[in-house]
Amino acid sequence: MIILMGIPSETPLRLLAEACDAKRISYQLFNQRQQENWTVEYDYREIGNSVLGNGSNKLRLSDCQGLYLRTMEYTLVPEYAHTENKAAIGEMYEQLFQVIDVEGPCRVINAPSVQMSNNSKPYQSLIIKQYGLDIPDTCITSNVDEAMAFIGKYKAAIYKSISGTRSIVKQVDEAALLNLHKIKYCPVQFQECVTGFNLRVHVIGQKVIATKICSDAVDYRYARSEGKTTTLEPYDLSASLTEKCIALAHGLQLPFAGIDLMITDDGRTICFEVNPSPGYSYYEQTTGQLISHALADYLVSGGQN
């Protein structure tokens, strides 16, 4: 038995449920749109006896092989606005995340505490370098002169957020330079603009599924909105790069990770970031790579994270 926790219609959760159905893996769905019915029963003097309820069933977490956590910010769930017992829901999530972090052999993808490295891109970059992967030359500053000096070092530079909030990667152009004075209000991350092809590497336990992405957009995720193109296809990683990706994911304590790489035109392997809750469905639905099936296999196999 595994637990799937989140919005059922969200594609990553839906694909995983379908994979479980195809593999005849038993699962219990915790629909976040019914979060007011969720319950957590625990006693920290007896770790391993926590019980989670979804309103219709109760499960002892120690009796489950795995738990897939794909919840959104609970205050943004549409039904939350009409809930009278808001304080109780907040307390329930605090208890839930604590239980998930301390429980025993149930495999969790991914525990809340291990997702924190992505909240600071600079911090995560320091960890990435420890595992033998390069990062782009970077300047984080709120000083215009320092930014201009860095931008001037390269034929092209990009800028993006340093937080865990998703942002669009943009190239520094004339319009950006006109607004450069605004960085004094908020530090901005500038990087050399590297060229080559992108790789998204999904690490699931000891398994690696890599996808090659070719695009004429600076940020391939938004190519369509810019009138540009993106193609995706399966990619065979070298043994060395496979080993580094697995080591990096495990070093971040992430059983499931989405690692964003680029193989540059000059032969470098650059790592941009590691996503601790990958929206893998885009890659699976485009290439046919069965990431959801690998997730299901990992979760049902049980054992320690």
N, C-alpha and C positions, 0 to 999 in steps of 0.2 A: 504494500500500500504506500502510495506517495500522496503528498498534499500539493495542490496547485492553488496559489493564492494571488488574486489580482482581479482585473476586469476581464471576464470571459471573452468578450468580443475583441479585445486587443490582440492583434495578430500573433505576437510571440507566444502568448498564453494559449490561444486557440490552436496554433500549430502543434504545440506540445501536447495538448489534450488529444488531438487527432492522432499524434504519434503513439500515445499511450493506448488509444483505442485499437490502432492497427496492430500493436504488439501485445494486446490483451493484458496490459498492465493496469491493475486496479488503482484508482485515484479518487480522492475526495476533493471537490472544488469548494474553495472559500471565495465566494463572489463578493468583491469589495463593495459593490453597490448595495449589498445587504450587510455592511459592516456593523451596523447597530445591533445585529443579532450575534456577532462573534463574541466568544467568551474565552477567557484564559484562567485556568485553575492551576495553581502551583504552590509548592512549599520549598523554599530554598534550603531547608534542612534535609530534604530528600530529593536531590537532583536526579532527574530521570523519570519523575512521576508526573510531569506536567501534562495537562489535558487541554486540548484546543477544541472549541465548539463553533459550528457555523450556523446554529439555529435549528438544524435538523439532526445533526449527528455530533457525537463527541469522540475524539481520538486521543489516545495516549501517545504523545510524541515519540516515546521510546519504542512503540510498536510499529512505527513507520520507518520505511527505508530512506525516504528523501522528502525534501520540501523545496518547492520552487517559489521564491518570493519575488513577485513582479507587481508590487503595490505602488500606486501613485500616492502623492501627498494627500492624506486622508481628508483634509479640509477642502480639497478641490473636487472631491467626489460629489456629483450633482445632488444626490439625496441628502448630503450633509447639511445643506442650507435649510432643509425642512425638518431637521432632527432637533428634538427638544433636549436630548441628553448628550449634548456636545462634550461636556467635561468627562463623562464616563467613557466616551469613545477615545478621547485623548489618553486617559489612564490605561485603557485596554491596550492601545498600541505600545505604550511605554512598557507594559508588562510583557506583551507579545515579543517585542524586540529583545528584551532582556532574556526571556526564556530561550529564544532562538540562539542567542549568543552563548549560552552556558550549557545547553542540553548535550546529551551524550552522542551515540553513534549515528543518529539521523543525519544524512547528508543534506546540507543546505546550500542552495544556489540563489543568491549569495547572502550571507549573514550581514545585517546592517553595519556592524562595526568594521568589517573588512572593505566596505565600499568607500570609506572616508578619504583614501589617498587621492581619489579623483576630484575632491573638493578644492584641491590646490594643484594646478598644473605645474608650477615650479617645484613643489615638493615631490610630485610624482616623477618629474624628469630626473631628479637626483637619484631616485631608486632605479629608474630605467638604465642609467649609465652604469650602475653597479653590476648589471647583468650582461654587459658587453655589447650593448646596442648604442649607436650614436643618436644624438639629438641635434636638431638644427641649431646653428649659432643664434643666440637669443639675447635680447635686451629688454628688461622690464624697467620701465621708468615713467615718471611723471614730469620729467624735465625735457623741454622742447629741444634744447641744444644737444643733449645727449641722444635723443631720438634721431635728430637730423644727422648726427655724426655716424650713428649706426646704419641708418638707411643709405647714406652715401657710400658705404663700403661695398654695396652690392648692386648688380644690375637691376634687381627687383627685390622687394621685401614685402612681407605680409604682416598683418596685425590681427590679434584675436584676444579673447577674454582669458584671464588667468584663473577664473573660478570654475567650479564644477557645472555651472549653468551652461547649457548648450548655446553656442554662438556660431555665427557664420564667419568663416575665414575669408578675409578680404585682402586684396593687393593694395599696397600703398600707391595711390594715384593722385592726380592733381586735386581732386575734391577732398581726399583725406588730408593732404598737406594743408589745405586751407583751414581745416578744422583741428590742426595739430595742437593749437594753443589750449584746447579743451582738456588735454591729458593731465593738466595740473590738478584737475579735480578727481582724477581716478587713474592709478597706474595702468599702463597698457603693455601688453606683450608684443614686441616686434621680433620677427624672425627672418632669416635669410629665406628667400623663395627658392626652394629646391625643385628640380624638375626630374621627371622619370615616370614610373608607374606605381600606383598605390597597391598595397596589399592589405586586406582585412584578414587577420588570423584569429580564428575562434579556437580557443583552448578549452577542452572539456575533459577535466581530469588529466589523463596521459594522452588523450587523443587531440590531434590538430587538424583543422579543416581550414584551408587557405583559399582566398578568392583574389584574383587579379582584377584591378579596376583601372581602366584607361579612360581618361576624360580630358576635354579641352577646357574645363572649368577649373578655377582655383580651388573651389570646394565642391567635389563631385556630388555631394549630397543634394546640392541645390542647382545642379546643371540644368535641369528642365526649366526651372523658373527663370533662368538666364538665357534660354534659347540655345543651350549647348547640349552636347551629347556625352553619354557615359555608357561604357560596355563592361560587363562583368563575365568572368569565366573562372572555372576551377584552376588552381595553381598547385604545382608540386614544390613544396619547400625543400631546401637542402637539409641534410641531416643536422648540420651545424646550426642552422637558423631555427629548425624545429626544436632542438635542445634548448636554445636560448629563450624561445618563446614560452616553452613549458616552465623553464626555471623562473622566468620573470613572473608569470601568472602565479606560480606557487609561492614565490617570494613575497608577493602581495597578498597571499593567502586567499586567492580567488580560484575556486574550483572551475568556474566558468568566466572567461574573460574574452573581450574583443580587443585585439591589439592592432593599432593602426600604424602601418609601416609604409615606407617608400623605398623602392630600389632606384637610386638616382642614376642619371645619365653617366655620371663619373664613377659608378660602381659602389657607392656607399649604401649601407642599409641604415635608414633613418627611422627612428621610432617617434611618433608624434604624441601618442598617449595610449592609456589602457582603460577601456570602458568596463566598469565593474557590473553593469547590467545591460548587456548588449541587446539592441533591437535587431536580432539576427535574421528576422523574417525577410527583410529586404534582400539579403544575400541568398537565402534558401529559395525564395520564390523566383528569383531571377536566374539562378544557376542550376537549381535542382539538387544542390548539395543538402543532404538530410541532417542538418544540424539538430533539428528537433528530435530526431531519432537517437542521436548520440546523447542528447540531454536526458531523454527518457531512460536509456540504458544505464547512464551514470547514476541517476537518482535511484533507480530500483535496485542497484547492486549493493546499496547499503555500505556500512563501515564508517570509519572515521573520516572527517573532511581532510 
